[in-house]
Amino acid sequence: MKALLVVDVQNDFCPGGALGIKQADKIIPAINRYVKIFSAKKIPVLATRDWHPKKTVHFKKYGGVWPEHCVKNTKGARFHPKLRLPKKALLLYKGMDPKKDSYSAFQAQDKEGVSLAAFLKAMGITELYLSGLATDYCVKFTTKDAIKKSFKVNILLDAVKGVDLKPGDSAKAIKEMRNLGAKSLTLVKFKRQLESFGNSG
């Protein structure tokens, strides 16, 4: 079984947001295309979002690296309005612990407290296709954890974007993920794989 994982495509990470990534909104049409393909094949679509408390060590004000962003129940924490998630998408939340950064989707859980790892295990999912924000942080840490837990990982290069706090961080992150065993592809290459996709993944 396979699944598409959409990581943190939220208002605060897109241009105009509190931690806006340059041209982050430009990857949304590609993500929507992948979502449409996976949904048509009845393959699970999962989406994470940062859901921080007002006070957390993740923010500069309390000793962290980042400006305040994606505070739960705020406009900034909402998914970008152009993102088209299916109604049945599993929504996962992370960053709620005020003492942790929680970059990885494997630190996320649904509203009932079910973790990503538990859901994947229950569904028999062994292969993930990753899209979203940001390449050099949440996508990278999610990939690292997924590989540690023996999942196959595919990075959708036309559907991820990085912060690049230091120039070249994103390229470095992609290289690091590949070295760990992740594969990378774009829509053209992905479409060639579709023939191997059964209707149940």
Phi and psi restraints in degrees (value plus and minus 20) as a CYANA .aco file:
   2 LYS   PHI    -137.0   -97.0
   2 LYS   PSI     145.6   185.6
   3 ALA   PHI    -172.7  -132.7
   3 ALA   PSI     128.9   168.9
   4 LEU   PHI    -117.6   -77.6
   4 LEU   PSI     108.8   148.8
   5 LEU   PHI    -135.6   -95.6
   5 LEU   PSI      98.3   138.3
   6 VAL   PHI    -121.7   -81.7
   6 VAL   PSI      97.0   137.0
   7 VAL   PHI    -121.9   -81.9
   7 VAL   PSI      95.7   135.7
   8 ASP   PHI      31.3    71.3
   8 ASP   PSI      26.4    66.4
   9 VAL   PHI    -106.7   -66.7
   9 VAL   PSI      57.9    97.9
  10 GLN   PHI    -136.2   -96.2
  10 GLN   PSI     138.2   178.2
  11 ASN   PHI     -74.9   -34.9
  11 ASN   PSI     -62.3   -22.3
  12 ASP   PHI     -87.6   -47.6
  12 ASP   PSI     -38.7     1.3
  13 PHE   PHI    -115.5   -75.5
  13 PHE   PSI     -22.2    17.8
  14 CYS   PHI    -125.3   -85.3
  14 CYS   PSI     142.5   182.5
  15 PRO   PHI     -69.4   -29.4
  15 PRO   PSI     113.0   153.0
  16 GLY   PHI      74.3   114.3
  16 GLY   PSI     -31.5     8.5
  17 GLY   PHI    -106.4   -66.4
  17 GLY   PSI     151.8   191.8
  18 ALA   PHI     -81.2   -41.2
  18 ALA   PSI     -48.5    -8.5
  19 LEU   PHI    -154.2  -114.2
  19 LEU   PSI      29.3    69.3
  20 GLY   PHI     -81.7   -41.7
  20 GLY   PSI     107.8   147.8
  21 ILE   PHI    -113.6   -73.6
  21 ILE   PSI     109.8   149.8
  22 LYS   PHI     -75.6   -35.6
  22 LYS   PSI     105.0   145.0
  23 GLN   PHI      41.9    81.9
  23 GLN   PSI       0.8    40.8
  24 ALA   PHI     -80.5   -40.5
  24 ALA   PSI     -53.5   -13.5
  25 ASP   PHI     -89.0   -49.0
  25 ASP   PSI     -37.1     2.9
  26 LYS   PHI     -90.4   -50.4
  26 LYS   PSI     -38.9     1.1
  27 ILE   PHI    -107.8   -67.8
  27 ILE   PSI     -30.3     9.7
  28 ILE   PHI     -82.5   -42.5
  28 ILE   PSI     -62.0   -22.0
  29 PRO   PHI     -78.5   -38.5
  29 PRO   PSI     -57.2   -17.2
  30 ALA   PHI     -86.8   -46.8
  30 ALA   PSI     -63.8   -23.8
  31 ILE   PHI     -79.1   -39.1
  31 ILE   PSI     -64.2   -24.2
  32 ASN   PHI     -81.2   -41.2
  32 ASN   PSI     -55.1   -15.1
  33 ARG   PHI     -86.2   -46.2
  33 ARG   PSI     -64.0   -24.0
  34 TYR   PHI     -82.3   -42.3
  34 TYR   PSI     -63.6   -23.6
  35 VAL   PHI     -77.5   -37.5
  35 VAL   PSI     -64.0   -24.0
  36 LYS   PHI     -82.3   -42.3
  36 LYS   PSI     -63.3   -23.3
  37 ILE   PHI     -85.2   -45.2
  37 ILE   PSI     -68.2   -28.2
  38 PHE   PHI     -83.5   -43.5
  38 PHE   PSI     -61.5   -21.5
  39 SER   PHI     -83.4   -43.4
  39 SER   PSI     -61.5   -21.5
  40 ALA   PHI     -82.8   -42.8
  40 ALA   PSI     -50.8   -10.8
  41 LYS   PHI    -109.0   -69.0
  41 LYS   PSI     -16.1    23.9
  42 LYS   PHI      38.4    78.4
  42 LYS   PSI      16.8    56.8
  43 ILE   PHI    -119.3   -79.3
  43 ILE   PSI     114.9   154.9
  44 PRO   PHI     -76.1   -36.1
  44 PRO   PSI     119.9   159.9
  45 VAL   PHI    -137.2   -97.2
  45 VAL   PSI     105.3   145.3
  46 LEU   PHI    -139.3   -99.3
  46 LEU   PSI     127.5   167.5
  47 ALA   PHI    -159.4  -119.4
  47 ALA   PSI     112.9   152.9
  48 THR   PHI    -124.5   -84.5
  48 THR   PSI     137.9   177.9
  49 ARG   PHI    -170.0  -130.0
  49 ARG   PSI     124.6   164.6
  50 ASP   PHI     -85.3   -45.3
  50 ASP   PSI     120.7   160.7
  51 TRP   PHI    -164.4  -124.4
  51 TRP   PSI      43.3    83.3
  52 HIS   PHI     -97.7   -57.7
  52 HIS   PSI     129.1   169.1
  53 PRO   PHI     -94.0   -54.0
  53 PRO   PSI     146.8   186.8
  54 LYS   PHI     -83.5   -43.5
  54 LYS   PSI     -55.1   -15.1
  55 LYS   PHI    -133.7   -93.7
  55 LYS   PSI      96.1   136.1
  56 THR   PHI    -174.3  -134.3
  56 THR   PSI     127.8   167.8
  57 VAL   PHI     -86.6   -46.6
  57 VAL   PSI     -26.7    13.3
  58 HIS   PHI     -91.4   -51.4
  58 HIS   PSI     -45.6    -5.6
  59 PHE   PHI    -113.9   -73.9
  59 PHE   PSI     127.4   167.4
  60 LYS   PHI     -73.2   -33.2
  60 LYS   PSI     -61.0   -21.0
  61 LYS   PHI     -76.4   -36.4
  61 LYS   PSI     -46.0    -6.0
  62 TYR   PHI    -139.4   -99.4
  62 TYR   PSI       5.6    45.6
  63 GLY   PHI      81.0   121.0
  63 GLY   PSI     -20.1    19.9
  64 GLY   PHI    -108.3   -68.3
  64 GLY   PSI    -187.1  -147.1
  65 VAL   PHI    -116.8   -76.8
  65 VAL   PSI     -45.9    -5.9
  66 TRP   PHI    -128.5   -88.5
  66 TRP   PSI     130.9   170.9
  67 PRO   PHI     -88.4   -48.4
  67 PRO   PSI     142.9   182.9
  68 GLU   PHI     -79.0   -39.0
  68 GLU   PSI     110.7   150.7
  69 HIS   PHI    -176.8  -136.8
  69 HIS   PSI     137.8   177.8
  70 CYS   PHI      27.3    67.3
  70 CYS   PSI      23.6    63.6
  71 VAL   PHI     -91.5   -51.5
  71 VAL   PSI     111.8   151.8
  72 LYS   PHI     -71.3   -31.3
  72 LYS   PSI     121.1   161.1
  73 ASN   PHI      47.2    87.2
  73 ASN   PSI      -3.3    36.7
  74 THR   PHI    -124.7   -84.7
  74 THR   PSI     145.1   185.1
  75 LYS   PHI     -79.4   -39.4
  75 LYS   PSI     -58.5   -18.5
  76 GLY   PHI     -83.0   -43.0
  76 GLY   PSI     -47.2    -7.2
  77 ALA   PHI    -105.5   -65.5
  77 ALA   PSI     -30.8     9.2
  78 ARG   PHI     -90.9   -50.9
  78 ARG   PSI     134.9   174.9
  79 PHE   PHI     -83.7   -43.7
  79 PHE   PSI     129.1   169.1
  80 HIS   PHI     -77.4   -37.4
  80 HIS   PSI     116.9   156.9
  81 PRO   PHI     -81.2   -41.2
  81 PRO   PSI     -40.5    -0.5
  82 LYS   PHI    -108.7   -68.7
  82 LYS   PSI     -27.3    12.7
  83 LEU   PHI     -93.4   -53.4
  83 LEU   PSI     110.8   150.8
  84 ARG   PHI    -132.8   -92.8
  84 ARG   PSI      66.3   106.3
  85 LEU   PHI    -107.6   -67.6
  85 LEU   PSI     123.6   163.6
  86 PRO   PHI     -88.3   -48.3
  86 PRO   PSI     135.3   175.3
  87 LYS   PHI     -79.3   -39.3
  87 LYS   PSI     -50.2   -10.2
  88 LYS   PHI    -110.1   -70.1
  88 LYS   PSI     -14.1    25.9
  89 ALA   PHI     -79.7   -39.7
  89 ALA   PSI     118.5   158.5
  90 LEU   PHI    -102.9   -62.9
  90 LEU   PSI     102.1   142.1
  91 LEU   PHI    -118.1   -78.1
  91 LEU   PSI     110.3   150.3
  92 LEU   PHI    -144.6  -104.6
  92 LEU   PSI     125.6   165.6
  93 TYR   PHI    -140.0  -100.0
  93 TYR   PSI     121.1   161.1
  94 LYS   PHI    -162.6  -122.6
  94 LYS   PSI     145.2   185.2
  95 GLY   PHI      65.4   105.4
  95 GLY   PSI      -6.6    33.4
  96 MET   PHI     -96.1   -56.1
  96 MET   PSI     -46.3    -6.3
  97 ASP   PHI     -95.1   -55.1
  97 ASP   PSI      95.9   135.9
  98 PRO   PHI     -87.0   -47.0
  98 PRO   PSI     -28.5    11.5
  99 LYS   PHI    -124.1   -84.1
  99 LYS   PSI     -15.0    25.0
 100 LYS   PHI    -153.0  -113.0
 100 LYS   PSI     132.3   172.3
 101 ASP   PHI     -96.1   -56.1
 101 ASP   PSI     -61.6   -21.6
 102 SER   PHI      34.8    74.8
 102 SER   PSI      40.4    80.4
 103 TYR   PHI     -95.1   -55.1
 103 TYR   PSI     -55.7   -15.7
 104 SER   PHI     -99.4   -59.4
 104 SER   PSI     120.8   160.8
 105 ALA   PHI     -82.9   -42.9
 105 ALA   PSI     -39.7     0.3
 106 PHE   PHI     -95.9   -55.9
 106 PHE   PSI     -21.1    18.9
 107 GLN   PHI    -122.5   -82.5
 107 GLN   PSI     -11.7    28.3
 108 ALA   PHI    -117.1   -77.1
 108 ALA   PSI     139.8   179.8
 109 GLN   PHI    -169.3  -129.3
 109 GLN   PSI     140.1   180.1
 110 ASP   PHI    -103.0   -63.0
 110 ASP   PSI    -197.8  -157.8
 111 LYS   PHI     -87.0   -47.0
 111 LYS   PSI     -37.0     3.0
 112 GLU   PHI    -111.8   -71.8
 112 GLU   PSI     -20.8    19.2
 113 GLY   PHI      68.8   108.8
 113 GLY   PSI      -9.7    30.3
 114 VAL   PHI    -100.6   -60.6
 114 VAL   PSI     106.7   146.7
 115 SER   PHI     -97.3   -57.3
 115 SER   PSI     141.6   181.6
 116 LEU   PHI     -77.9   -37.9
 116 LEU   PSI     -67.0   -27.0
 117 ALA   PHI     -79.3   -39.3
 117 ALA   PSI     -61.5   -21.5
 118 ALA   PHI     -85.5   -45.5
 118 ALA   PSI     -60.7   -20.7
 119 PHE   PHI     -84.3   -44.3
 119 PHE   PSI     -66.6   -26.6
 120 LEU   PHI     -80.6   -40.6
 120 LEU   PSI     -61.3   -21.3
 121 LYS   PHI     -83.8   -43.8
 121 LYS   PSI     -64.4   -24.4
 122 ALA   PHI     -83.4   -43.4
 122 ALA   PSI     -53.2   -13.2
 123 MET   PHI    -107.9   -67.9
 123 MET   PSI     -27.8    12.2
 124 GLY   PHI      52.2    92.2
 124 GLY   PSI       6.4    46.4
 125 ILE   PHI    -103.4   -63.4
 125 ILE   PSI     110.0   150.0
 126 THR   PHI    -143.3  -103.3
 126 THR   PSI     -25.7    14.3
 127 GLU   PHI    -157.8  -117.8
 127 GLU   PSI     109.9   149.9
 128 LEU   PHI    -135.7   -95.7
 128 LEU   PSI     122.2   162.2
 129 TYR   PHI    -133.0   -93.0
 129 TYR   PSI      98.1   138.1
 130 LEU   PHI    -123.6   -83.6
 130 LEU   PSI     114.4   154.4
 131 SER   PHI    -157.8  -117.8
 131 SER   PSI     146.6   186.6
 132 GLY   PHI      94.2   134.2
 132 GLY   PSI    -170.9  -130.9
 133 LEU   PHI    -150.1  -110.1
 133 LEU   PSI     122.0   162.0
 134 ALA   PHI    -131.7   -91.7
 134 ALA   PSI     127.6   167.6
 135 THR   PHI     -69.3   -29.3
 135 THR   PSI     -65.2   -25.2
 136 ASP   PHI    -109.9   -69.9
 136 ASP   PSI     -16.4    23.6
 137 TYR   PHI    -151.8  -111.8
 137 TYR   PSI    -109.5   -69.5
 138 CYS   PHI     -85.8   -45.8
 138 CYS   PSI     -56.3   -16.3
 139 VAL   PHI     -86.7   -46.7
 139 VAL   PSI     -63.9   -23.9
 140 LYS   PHI     -84.4   -44.4
 140 LYS   PSI     -67.4   -27.4
 141 PHE   PHI     -87.8   -47.8
 141 PHE   PSI     -54.3   -14.3
 142 THR   PHI     -84.3   -44.3
 142 THR   PSI     -63.9   -23.9
 143 THR   PHI     -80.3   -40.3
 143 THR   PSI     -66.2   -26.2
 144 LYS   PHI     -78.2   -38.2
 144 LYS   PSI     -66.8   -26.8
 145 ASP   PHI     -87.0   -47.0
 145 ASP   PSI     -59.5   -19.5
 146 ALA   PHI     -81.1   -41.1
 146 ALA   PSI     -64.6   -24.6
 147 ILE   PHI     -87.8   -47.8
 147 ILE   PSI     -57.9   -17.9
 148 LYS   PHI     -79.5   -39.5
 148 LYS   PSI     -53.4   -13.4
 149 LYS   PHI    -112.8   -72.8
 149 LYS   PSI      -6.3    33.7
 150 SER   PHI      51.5    91.5
 150 SER   PSI       4.0    44.0
 151 PHE   PHI    -105.9   -65.9
 151 PHE   PSI     127.8   167.8
 152 LYS   PHI    -100.5   -60.5
 152 LYS   PSI     120.6   160.6
 153 VAL   PHI    -148.9  -108.9
 153 VAL   PSI     115.0   155.0
 154 ASN   PHI    -142.6  -102.6
 154 ASN   PSI     104.1   144.1
 155 ILE   PHI    -114.1   -74.1
 155 ILE   PSI     103.1   143.1
 156 LEU   PHI    -108.0   -68.0
 156 LEU   PSI      74.8   114.8
 157 LEU   PHI     -80.0   -40.0
 157 LEU   PSI     -50.8   -10.8
 158 ASP   PHI    -106.5   -66.5
 158 ASP   PSI     -16.2    23.8
 159 ALA   PHI    -148.3  -108.3
 159 ALA   PSI       1.6    41.6
 160 VAL   PHI    -150.7  -110.7
 160 VAL   PSI     135.1   175.1
 161 LYS   PHI    -167.5  -127.5
 161 LYS   PSI     123.0   163.0
 162 GLY   PHI    -128.4   -88.4
 162 GLY   PSI     142.4   182.4
 163 VAL   PHI     -94.4   -54.4
 163 VAL   PSI     -62.7   -22.7
 164 ASP   PHI      35.1    75.1
 164 ASP   PSI      33.8    73.8
 165 LEU   PHI     -74.4   -34.4
 165 LEU   PSI     -59.8   -19.8
 166 LYS   PHI    -134.1   -94.1
 166 LYS   PSI     116.4   156.4
 167 PRO   PHI     -72.6   -32.6
 167 PRO   PSI     111.4   151.4
 168 GLY   PHI      72.5   112.5
 168 GLY   PSI     -22.2    17.8
 169 ASP   PHI     -78.1   -38.1
 169 ASP   PSI     -60.7   -20.7
 170 SER   PHI     -87.6   -47.6
 170 SER   PSI     -65.3   -25.3
 171 ALA   PHI     -81.1   -41.1
 171 ALA   PSI     -60.4   -20.4
 172 LYS   PHI     -84.0   -44.0
 172 LYS   PSI     -60.7   -20.7
 173 ALA   PHI     -84.5   -44.5
 173 ALA   PSI     -61.7   -21.7
 174 ILE   PHI     -83.6   -43.6
 174 ILE   PSI     -62.4   -22.4
 175 LYS   PHI     -81.8   -41.8
 175 LYS   PSI     -63.1   -23.1
 176 GLU   PHI     -81.8   -41.8
 176 GLU   PSI     -63.2   -23.2
 177 MET   PHI     -86.1   -46.1
 177 MET   PSI     -60.0   -20.0
 178 ARG   PHI     -83.6   -43.6
 178 ARG   PSI     -61.6   -21.6
 179 ASN   PHI     -82.8   -42.8
 179 ASN   PSI     -47.2    -7.2
 180 LEU   PHI    -100.8   -60.8
 180 LEU   PSI     -33.4     6.6
 181 GLY   PHI     100.5   140.5
 181 GLY   PSI     -21.4    18.6
 182 ALA   PHI     -91.3   -51.3
 182 ALA   PSI     126.4   166.4
 183 LYS   PHI    -119.9   -79.9
 183 LYS   PSI     136.0   176.0
 184 SER   PHI    -148.3  -108.3
 184 SER   PSI     124.3   164.3
 185 LEU   PHI    -176.7  -136.7
 185 LEU   PSI     145.2   185.2
 186 THR   PHI    -138.8   -98.8
 186 THR   PSI     158.3   198.3
 187 LEU   PHI     -76.7   -36.7
 187 LEU   PSI     -60.8   -20.8
 188 VAL   PHI     -79.7   -39.7
 188 VAL   PSI     -69.4   -29.4
 189 LYS   PHI     -87.4   -47.4
 189 LYS   PSI     -58.0   -18.0
 190 PHE   PHI     -81.1   -41.1
 190 PHE   PSI     -61.8   -21.8
 191 LYS   PHI     -81.8   -41.8
 191 LYS   PSI     -49.1    -9.1
 192 ARG   PHI     -88.6   -48.6
 192 ARG   PSI     -46.0    -6.0
 193 GLN   PHI     -99.9   -59.9
 193 GLN   PSI     -36.2     3.8
 194 LEU   PHI     -77.5   -37.5
 194 LEU   PSI     -50.9   -10.9
 195 GLU   PHI     -81.9   -41.9
 195 GLU   PSI     -45.8    -5.8
 196 SER   PHI    -106.5   -66.5
 196 SER   PSI     -24.4    15.6
 197 PHE   PHI    -105.5   -65.5
 197 PHE   PSI     101.4   141.4
 198 GLY   PHI    -103.2   -63.2
 198 GLY   PSI     147.5   187.5
 199 ASN   PHI     -82.7   -42.7
 199 ASN   PSI     -41.8    -1.8
 200 SER   PHI    -123.2   -83.2
 200 SER   PSI      -9.5    30.5
